[in-house]
Amino acid sequence: MKKYLLIAAILVNAVVFAQVGPKIEFKDKDNTIDYGKVTKEEDSGIRVFEFTNTGTAPLIITNVQSSCGCTVPSKPTEPIAPGKTGKIEVKYNMNPGPIRKTITVETNAVNAEDGRVVLKIKGEVIVKPVENLLEKKTKSPMMQ
């Protein structure tokens, strides 16, 4: 009987102690920001992922890395205190075409596997149509 009580006590302690430490919770659903359909001329390409340290110790963002050079992330330089929020800014270069990029965030968070969290951006950069007012229309509205 004592053996079972000892095992139960060890398991309870393991569960309790596993929850202690910094935790990272992102505001965006599925850690994804959707740009939608945007144009380079009308959009800077900058988006912000907001997160909160819901843990009991300071959260440290050690590295933030993009899947390609067309996306440049920036991370907080100071630890995020428990209960406080932080931001990871992402700038996409707005090349025309679909946007499907990932950003890997490395932290000391206990609620993320190996302290890593994957963020995603998606959307589409479209080319803004150029209308030449000097060019004659080939079809008139009456001919349709």
C-alpha positions as CSV (number, residue, x, y, z in Angstrom):
1,M,0.0,0.0,0.0
2,K,2.8,2.4,0.9
3,K,4.3,1.7,-2.5
4,Y,1.1,2.9,-4.3
5,L,1.0,6.0,-2.1
6,L,4.6,6.8,-3.0
7,I,3.9,6.4,-6.7
8,A,0.8,8.6,-6.5
9,A,2.7,11.3,-4.6
10,I,5.4,11.3,-7.2
11,L,2.9,11.5,-10.1
12,V,1.1,14.4,-8.4
13,N,4.3,16.3,-7.8
14,A,5.4,15.7,-11.4
15,V,2.2,17.2,-12.8
16,V,2.3,20.2,-10.4
17,F,6.0,21.0,-11.1
18,A,5.6,20.5,-14.9
19,Q,3.2,23.5,-14.8
20,V,5.6,25.9,-13.2
21,G,7.6,28.2,-15.4
22,P,7.0,30.6,-18.3
23,K,4.2,29.9,-20.7
24,I,3.5,31.5,-24.0
25,E,-0.1,32.0,-25.4
26,F,-0.6,33.8,-28.7
27,K,-3.6,35.9,-29.4
28,D,-4.2,34.8,-33.0
29,K,-6.2,31.7,-33.8
30,D,-4.0,28.8,-34.7
31,N,-1.0,31.2,-34.4
32,T,-1.8,32.4,-38.0
33,I,-2.2,35.8,-39.4
34,D,-4.1,36.0,-42.7
35,Y,-3.1,39.0,-44.9
36,G,-6.1,38.3,-47.2
37,K,-5.7,39.8,-50.7
38,V,-3.4,42.8,-50.6
39,T,-1.3,45.0,-53.0
40,K,2.2,46.1,-52.5
41,E,1.3,49.7,-53.1
42,E,-1.3,49.8,-50.3
43,D,0.2,47.5,-47.7
44,S,3.5,47.7,-45.8
45,G,3.6,43.9,-45.2
46,I,4.0,44.4,-41.5
47,R,2.0,42.3,-39.1
48,V,2.3,41.7,-35.3
49,F,1.8,38.5,-33.4
50,E,0.8,39.4,-29.8
51,F,1.4,36.9,-27.0
52,T,1.1,36.8,-23.2
53,N,3.3,35.1,-20.6
54,T,0.6,33.1,-18.7
55,G,3.2,31.3,-16.6
56,T,5.0,31.9,-13.3
57,A,8.5,32.9,-14.5
58,P,9.9,35.4,-17.0
59,L,9.5,34.3,-20.6
60,I,12.6,34.6,-22.8
61,I,12.4,34.7,-26.6
62,T,15.8,33.3,-27.6
63,N,15.4,33.2,-31.4
64,V,12.9,34.0,-34.1
65,Q,13.6,32.6,-37.6
66,S,11.7,32.7,-40.8
67,S,11.3,30.0,-43.4
68,C,12.8,32.3,-46.1
69,G,14.5,35.6,-46.6
70,C,11.4,37.3,-47.8
71,T,10.0,37.4,-44.3
72,V,11.9,39.3,-41.6
73,P,10.8,38.8,-38.0
74,S,11.9,40.8,-34.9
75,K,11.7,39.6,-31.3
76,P,11.5,41.3,-27.9
77,T,15.0,41.9,-26.4
78,E,13.9,41.8,-22.8
79,P,12.3,39.0,-20.9
80,I,8.5,39.1,-20.6
81,A,7.3,39.1,-17.0
82,P,4.4,36.8,-15.9
83,G,1.1,38.3,-16.9
84,K,2.6,40.7,-19.4
85,T,2.3,40.8,-23.1
86,G,4.9,40.9,-25.9
87,K,5.0,41.3,-29.7
88,I,6.8,39.6,-32.5
89,E,6.7,41.8,-35.6
90,V,6.9,40.2,-39.1
91,K,7.6,42.1,-42.3
92,Y,6.8,40.3,-45.6
93,N,8.5,41.8,-48.7
94,M,5.1,41.8,-50.6
95,N,6.2,40.0,-53.8
96,P,3.2,39.2,-55.9
97,G,1.7,35.8,-55.4
98,P,0.5,33.6,-52.6
99,I,1.9,34.0,-49.1
100,R,2.6,30.8,-47.1
101,K,5.4,31.3,-44.7
102,T,6.3,30.0,-41.2
103,I,8.2,31.7,-38.4
104,T,9.8,29.5,-35.7
105,V,9.9,31.1,-32.2
106,E,12.4,29.6,-29.7
107,T,11.6,30.2,-26.0
108,N,12.0,28.9,-22.5
109,A,8.2,28.2,-22.4
110,V,7.2,25.0,-20.6
111,N,4.0,24.7,-22.5
112,A,5.6,24.4,-25.9
113,E,7.4,21.3,-27.1
114,D,11.2,22.0,-26.8
115,G,10.2,25.6,-26.2
116,R,9.4,26.1,-29.9
117,V,6.2,27.7,-31.3
118,V,5.5,27.9,-35.1
119,L,3.7,31.0,-36.4
120,K,2.2,31.3,-39.8
121,I,1.3,34.0,-42.3
122,K,-0.9,33.5,-45.3
123,G,-2.6,35.5,-48.0
124,E,-2.0,36.7,-51.5
125,V,-0.3,39.7,-52.9
126,I,-2.0,40.9,-56.0
127,V,-0.8,43.3,-58.7
128,K,-2.8,46.5,-58.7
129,P,-4.4,46.9,-62.1
130,V,-3.0,49.8,-64.0
131,E,-5.6,51.7,-66.0
132,N,-4.3,53.8,-68.9
133,L,-6.7,56.6,-69.5
134,L,-5.0,57.6,-72.7
135,E,-5.6,54.2,-74.3
136,K,-8.9,53.8,-76.2
137,K,-11.3,51.1,-75.1
138,T,-11.6,48.3,-77.7
139,K,-15.2,47.6,-76.9
140,S,-17.9,50.2,-76.2
141,P,-20.6,49.4,-73.7
142,M,-23.1,49.4,-76.6
143,M,-21.5,46.5,-78.4
144,Q,-21.8,43.9,-75.6
